Amino acid sequence: MESATRYIFYERMIMNRRRGFLGLAMVLLIVSVSVAEHEHVWQQDSLTDGLFGLNDALEPKGIEFTFSLTNIYQANVKGGSSTHRRKGRWSGSYDLEMNADMEKLLGVENAALYMHAEGTWSRQDIDGTSVGSAFGVNGDFAPRESFNIIELWYQQSFFSDTLQLRVGKLDMTGGFECRSCPVSFDGNMYANDENTQFLNAALVNNPTIPFPDYGLGAVVYWNPVEQWYMSFGAADAQADKRETGFNTTFHDEDYFIYMAETGVTPHLHSDKGILPGAYRVGVWYDPQPKAHSDASKEYRDDTGFYLSCDQKLVNENHDSADMQGLGSFFRYGYAPSRTNDISCFYSVGLQYQGLFEGRDDDVLAIGYAHGSFSDRADITYTEDYESVTELYYSAQVTRWMTLSPSLQYVTNPGGDSSISDAVVLGLRALINF
C-alpha cells in the first residue's frame, strides 16, 4: 500500500466510530506493517519509534511530537435508564502533542512552548442513552469533532525554575509538578487522567470546581522552598475549545474564573526508601451569573474550596525511581447550593502498581466518589446524592499499548429515584504512536 493511500485510509478508520475495535485492530495492522523493518518493535516506547524517526530529526531543534489514540467500549449491563441501547457504547479520542524547548529553537532561555490538538468520535455518550449519571461514567467523552487545538501556551521560568509563568490557551485542571507530584489545580497522583487511570469523571477531577473549557488564561506557579508551592490562575469562564478564545475573552461582558492553590509535598521515610505525597488546598471564584437547576434567579460571585491529597503508603523496593507499591488519594470539595447542583463532594481510593510478579507496570486501583445534590434543587434531584465505585486494572501489553478493563457501580444515577443503580462494564485501549 502506498504511503499516502495508507495514511488516508488510516485517518478514515479512526473517524468511523461504528468500526470500534475492529477498526482499531486494522489500524494496528497497517501501522505495524510500516514499522516491520524495526527488529524490536514490541520493545519500542512508541509503535512508530518516534513517528518514523521524525522526533530524532527534530531533537536538535528541541521539538518533540507525540501521538496517541484512546478507544473505549462501555456497556450498561444492569439498572440505569436502559441496558439495551447501543448508542454511545463506542467512543474515543486521538491526541497530538508538541513540546518545544525555546532555547534550542530560538535561543530564548528557560522557555517552552506547548501545543495539544485533540479529535473525538461518538455522537452520544453512554450516560445520555443508558446510565443517566450526573458525574459521567466516561470522562474521556466529547461530542464527535475533528482536530481542535485545545491548548497552545508559552511558559517562561525564572529564578532557577522556582517561579514559572504560563500564558495562552490553557487546561486549568493541572500541568505543574512539585517534587514529581502533579499540582495546580486539583492535581492528583492516582486519580487525574481519564486516559490512563479512572474513567469516571468524578474520579478524574472534583465536580464542585467550575473548571472552564480550554480557553485563554494565565497561571503563575511559585516554589520558593523545596516542599511548598503556591499557584494563582485566571481563565476565560466563557471559553469554547473550538475557538481561539479571543472572541469570548474580549467580547461583550468578560468573565474570568480565578483560582488559587497551595500545598506541601513531603517525603515520608520507610524501610524501603521515601514515600512521596502531596497535600493541596485551593479556592476558586466565578463572577458570572448562575444558579442551581431549579432556581428562577441567578446569582453572581460564586466561591468554593477544595482539597486534593495523595500519599504513597508502601514501596516494593528501595529504588526511588520505581513506582511499584501502594498509594492512596482523597478529595473534598464545597460549592454553594444556591448556585451549584453538587454542593458537597468527596472521593477516596487506593492504587497498587506491580501487584503481580513480572507485571511491574500494571496498575490495580479502586475508587469511591460521593456527591451531594443541592437541597434547593429538589425538583430536579429526587435523591440526595449520587455515588460511584470504580475498579480498573491497567495492563501494559507493550511499552506503547495499554488495555484497561473497568467496572463501575453507580448509585442513584442522576439523583433520579425512578432510575435504579447501574453497573457499567468497560474496556479502554491506549496506543502511543
Secondary structure, 3 states (H helix, E strand, C coil): CCHHHHHHHHHHHHHCHHHHHHHHHHHHHHHHHHCCCCCCHHHCCCCCHHHHCHHHHHHHHCEEEEEEEEEEEEEEEEEECCCCCCCCCEEEEEEEEEEEEHHHHHCCCCEEEEEEEEEEECCCCHHHHHHCCCCCCCCCCCCCEEEEEEEEEEEEEECCCCEEEEEEEECCCCCEEECCEEECCCCCCCCCCCCCCCCCHHHCCCCCCCCCCCEEEEEEEEEEECCEEEEEEEEECCCCCCCCCHHHHCCCCCCEEEEEEEEECCEEEECCEEEEEEEEEEEEEECCCECCCCCCCCECCEEEEEEEEEEEEEECCCCCCCCCEEEEEEEEEECCCCCCCEEEEEEEEEEEECCCCCCCCCEEEEEEEEEEECCCCCCCCCCCEEEEEEEEEEEEEECCEEEEEEEEEEECHHHCCCCEEEEEEEEEEEEEC
